[in-house]
Amino acid sequence: MPFRIIPVLFLISLALCGVGCNIINPAEGIPTYVQVDSFQFLNTRTDNTGGTTHKIRSVFALYNGKNIGGFDLPAKIPVLATGAGELLLFPAVDNSGLFSYQLQYAHYTPFKTTLTATPGKTIAITPTTGYTESSKFYYVEDFENSNDFVSLSGAPVENTTDPAEVLDGHRSGKFRVDSSGLTTTVTTNRKFVYVNTNSEPALEMDYKSTARLRVGIYAENYTQPNYFLTLYPSPQRNKIYIPLQQAISKLGNSAANFHLAFQIFPADGATSGYVIVDDVKVVLF
């Protein structure tokens, strides 16, 4: 299922319309309300998928194949239903860190349940999700052993065990930039292979930082990476989901054997800083 993007303002209008449109339109019945506070992430796969951190911020709902809309979590979803029917809940995440645009994340499974109508009542559901069986992990770095990053300029990538810095597991990766240089540039040593336009390539990464981080991608037969996103300092742990299709396409049809590239810059007014990353993944179909 492809990524689906929808502005948050539209999500809000859908939610409000679900409970208030009877002011304009004739009443169609009393809905059953479904309360969803959060998703529980369950990883049932036995291969290496890295950590199971997630940042599911919203939900898309379908009832008997009919689109109900998208809702920020926690959500109280109005469902006009009679009898029993199939309710599908799709987890959604921030598109490249933008809360205003939510991705129905294709690599997470939807939650399916039977909803029995109880008009006017609220039914609490805690949906589960996990990686789809068809999602392939072309790159995973969790820093639990060494790390795969190569420094092209500036400080080498460290594996930190400081409890105040570790984002997941026992170790995380630490990029540093200091007064001896304006930037630190690092790339992944392992490559991943882009399959086709339907493969839904995505980068997942946990991070926190006092420096700015440019995210890019490059092909082995090209001399320059395509830097396409800048992440600003985040003192608290964050998780980001970045669709890679557009960045790969800009490298051209002859590009092959891809690597991730990161540049670290001091924040405005600073001469040094760091970026801590973990569970760096490239996921494709």
ZINORBEL-V384695 format. One record per residue. N is the residue number from 0. SS is DSSP state (H for helix, E for strand, L for the rest). OMEGA is omega in whole degrees, 0 to 359 (999 if undefined). BURIAL is b if it has 16 or more other ideal C-beta (glycine too) atoms within 10 Angstrom, else e. Layout:
BEGIN
n = (N | N)
ss = (SS | SS)
omega = (OMEGA | OMEGA)
burial = (BURIAL | BURIAL)
END
This chain:
BEGIN
n = (0 | 1 | 2 | 3 | 4 | 5 | 6 | 7 | 8 | 9 | 10 | 11 | 12 | 13 | 14 | 15 | 16 | 17 | 18 | 19 | 20 | 21 | 22 | 23 | 24 | 25 | 26 | 27 | 28 | 29 | 30 | 31 | 32 | 33 | 34 | 35 | 36 | 37 | 38 | 39 | 40 | 41 | 42 | 43 | 44 | 45 | 46 | 47 | 48 | 49 | 50 | 51 | 52 | 53 | 54 | 55 | 56 | 57 | 58 | 59 | 60 | 61 | 62 | 63 | 64 | 65 | 66 | 67 | 68 | 69 | 70 | 71 | 72 | 73 | 74 | 75 | 76 | 77 | 78 | 79 | 80 | 81 | 82 | 83 | 84 | 85 | 86 | 87 | 88 | 89 | 90 | 91 | 92 | 93 | 94 | 95 | 96 | 97 | 98 | 99 | 100 | 101 | 102 | 103 | 104 | 105 | 106 | 107 | 108 | 109 | 110 | 111 | 112 | 113 | 114 | 115 | 116 | 117 | 118 | 119 | 120 | 121 | 122 | 123 | 124 | 125 | 126 | 127 | 128 | 129 | 130 | 131 | 132 | 133 | 134 | 135 | 136 | 137 | 138 | 139 | 140 | 141 | 142 | 143 | 144 | 145 | 146 | 147 | 148 | 149 | 150 | 151 | 152 | 153 | 154 | 155 | 156 | 157 | 158 | 159 | 160 | 161 | 162 | 163 | 164 | 165 | 166 | 167 | 168 | 169 | 170 | 171 | 172 | 173 | 174 | 175 | 176 | 177 | 178 | 179 | 180 | 181 | 182 | 183 | 184 | 185 | 186 | 187 | 188 | 189 | 190 | 191 | 192 | 193 | 194 | 195 | 196 | 197 | 198 | 199 | 200 | 201 | 202 | 203 | 204 | 205 | 206 | 207 | 208 | 209 | 210 | 211 | 212 | 213 | 214 | 215 | 216 | 217 | 218 | 219 | 220 | 221 | 222 | 223 | 224 | 225 | 226 | 227 | 228 | 229 | 230 | 231 | 232 | 233 | 234 | 235 | 236 | 237 | 238 | 239 | 240 | 241 | 242 | 243 | 244 | 245 | 246 | 247 | 248 | 249 | 250 | 251 | 252 | 253 | 254 | 255 | 256 | 257 | 258 | 259 | 260 | 261 | 262 | 263 | 264 | 265 | 266 | 267 | 268 | 269 | 270 | 271 | 272 | 273 | 274 | 275 | 276 | 277 | 278 | 279 | 280 | 281 | 282 | 283 | 284)
ss = (L | L | L | L | E | E | E | H | H | H | H | H | H | H | H | H | H | H | H | H | H | H | H | L | L | L | L | L | L | L | L | E | E | E | E | E | L | L | L | E | E | L | L | L | L | L | L | L | L | L | L | L | L | L | L | E | E | E | E | E | E | E | E | L | L | E | E | E | E | E | E | E | L | L | E | E | E | E | E | L | L | L | L | E | E | E | E | E | E | E | E | E | E | E | E | L | L | E | E | E | E | E | E | E | L | L | L | E | L | L | E | E | E | E | E | E | L | L | L | L | L | E | E | E | L | L | L | E | E | L | E | L | L | L | L | E | E | E | E | E | E | L | L | L | L | L | L | L | E | E | E | E | E | L | L | L | L | E | E | E | L | L | L | L | L | L | L | L | L | L | L | E | E | E | E | E | E | L | L | L | L | L | E | E | E | E | E | E | L | L | L | E | L | L | L | L | L | L | L | L | L | E | E | E | E | E | E | E | E | L | E | E | E | E | E | E | E | E | E | L | L | L | L | L | L | E | E | E | E | E | E | L | L | L | L | L | L | E | E | E | E | E | E | L | H | H | H | H | H | L | L | L | L | L | L | L | L | E | E | E | E | E | E | E | E | E | L | L | L | L | L | L | E | E | E | E | E | E | E | E | E | E | E | E | L)
omega = (185 | 173 | 176 | 184 | 180 | 180 | 180 | 179 | 177 | 176 | 181 | 181 | 177 | 181 | 180 | 181 | 181 | 184 | 187 | 185 | 179 | 173 | 183 | 185 | 176 | 180 | 181 | 182 | 181 | 182 | 164 | 182 | 177 | 180 | 177 | 180 | 183 | 173 | 171 | 182 | 179 | 180 | 182 | 182 | 182 | 178 | 183 | 177 | 183 | 181 | 183 | 174 | 178 | 177 | 180 | 188 | 183 | 184 | 170 | 185 | 172 | 175 | 184 | 177 | 181 | 181 | 177 | 178 | 179 | 187 | 173 | 178 | 357 | 187 | 171 | 192 | 177 | 181 | 174 | 188 | 171 | 181 | 181 | 179 | 184 | 176 | 177 | 179 | 183 | 178 | 179 | 185 | 176 | 176 | 179 | 177 | 182 | 179 | 182 | 176 | 184 | 176 | 165 | 195 | 189 | 184 | 173 | 182 | 172 | 177 | 182 | 178 | 174 | 179 | 176 | 186 | 170 | 188 | 179 | 182 | 178 | 179 | 180 | 179 | 170 | 184 | 176 | 176 | 178 | 178 | 177 | 180 | 182 | 177 | 182 | 182 | 183 | 177 | 176 | 172 | 180 | 173 | 182 | 176 | 173 | 169 | 188 | 188 | 178 | 179 | 177 | 175 | 179 | 187 | 175 | 179 | 180 | 168 | 183 | 175 | 179 | 182 | 179 | 183 | 184 | 183 | 182 | 180 | 184 | 182 | 173 | 178 | 182 | 173 | 180 | 170 | 182 | 187 | 180 | 180 | 182 | 182 | 166 | 180 | 179 | 177 | 175 | 178 | 178 | 180 | 168 | 186 | 177 | 187 | 181 | 186 | 179 | 186 | 175 | 181 | 181 | 173 | 172 | 180 | 170 | 180 | 162 | 193 | 167 | 180 | 175 | 182 | 173 | 181 | 181 | 179 | 177 | 178 | 184 | 180 | 175 | 185 | 185 | 175 | 173 | 175 | 190 | 182 | 175 | 177 | 181 | 185 | 179 | 184 | 178 | 177 | 180 | 174 | 182 | 176 | 186 | 172 | 185 | 187 | 184 | 180 | 178 | 182 | 182 | 178 | 176 | 185 | 183 | 181 | 182 | 177 | 190 | 175 | 172 | 178 | 179 | 172 | 183 | 180 | 172 | 175 | 180 | 179 | 181 | 176 | 179 | 179 | 180 | 172 | 177 | 182 | 177 | 178 | 177 | 186 | 166 | 186 | 179 | 169 | 999)
burial = (e | e | b | e | e | b | e | b | e | e | b | e | e | b | b | e | e | b | e | e | e | e | e | e | e | e | e | e | e | e | b | b | b | b | e | b | e | e | b | e | e | e | e | e | e | e | e | e | b | b | b | e | b | b | b | b | b | b | b | b | b | b | b | e | e | e | e | b | b | b | b | e | e | e | b | b | b | b | b | e | b | e | e | e | e | e | b | b | b | b | b | b | b | b | b | b | b | e | e | e | e | b | b | b | b | b | b | b | b | b | b | e | e | e | b | e | b | e | e | e | e | e | b | e | e | e | b | e | b | b | b | b | e | e | b | b | b | b | b | b | b | b | b | e | e | e | b | b | b | e | e | e | e | b | b | e | b | b | b | b | e | e | e | e | b | b | b | b | e | e | b | b | b | b | b | b | b | e | e | e | e | e | e | b | b | b | b | b | e | e | e | b | e | b | e | e | e | e | b | b | b | b | b | b | b | b | b | b | b | b | b | b | b | b | b | b | b | b | b | e | e | b | e | e | b | b | e | b | e | e | b | e | b | b | e | e | b | b | b | b | b | b | b | b | b | e | b | b | e | e | b | e | e | e | b | e | e | b | b | b | b | b | b | b | b | b | e | e | e | e | e | e | b | b | b | b | b | b | b | b | b | b | b | b | b)
END
